[in-house]
Amino acid sequence: MSNATNLISNKHPDSCPALVLNADFRPLSYYPLSLWSWQDAIKAVFLDRVNIVSSYDRAVHSPSFEIKLPSVVSLKNYVKPPQWPAFTRFNLFLRDKFSCQYCGEMSDLTFDHLLPRSKGGETTWENVVTACSKCNLKKANHLYHVANMKPMQWPYKPNVHELHKNGKLFPPNYLHESWMDYLYWDSELEA
């Protein structure tokens, strides 16, 4: 047993999430990574909605039952993944590789409307870019060309594959060893 497994087995069950795979053994999502709490994983097992693929060494029990906590589960029924991701702050940041599209800064991020909302701009993939707070305040409610702030990348609606490609640059902070056969991040990134 590795040190990582020893550490996890001594922790509270809340620190033992389960990686959720589709019926084809691919993660339901990479961004964010499809993880369930141990309670949700156990519930899905009892409802016969998933198969346990791998387990932690840690078990939970009631007076009459004991079960090892699942570390990887697969759905019994295939769920067709969406082609187009939802417009969310996280997905926008992922599309723009977590960097301000005006200056390249990677901290204190927010988003900016190229056509400001005060001028009729909508919150859509094609009108919003990632911006740091400083650049967002500098541009204010001006048009990008009036503020002399052209984005490095013109906003567009990404597909799921583009977000997955960008996400390879930003693996999660924690990857359990039992998940590595189902993810495309290198195991060296785990350390």
Secondary structure, DSSP 8 states (H G I E B T S, - for coil): --HHHHHHHTS-GGG--EEEE-TTSSBS-BTTB-EE-HHHHHHHHHTT-EEEEEEEEEEEE-SS-EEEEEEEEEESS-----SS----HHHHHHHTTTS-TTT---SSEEEEESS-GGGT---STTTEEEEEHHHHHHHTTS-TTTTT---SS------HHHHHHHHTTS--S---GGGGGG--S-GGGG-
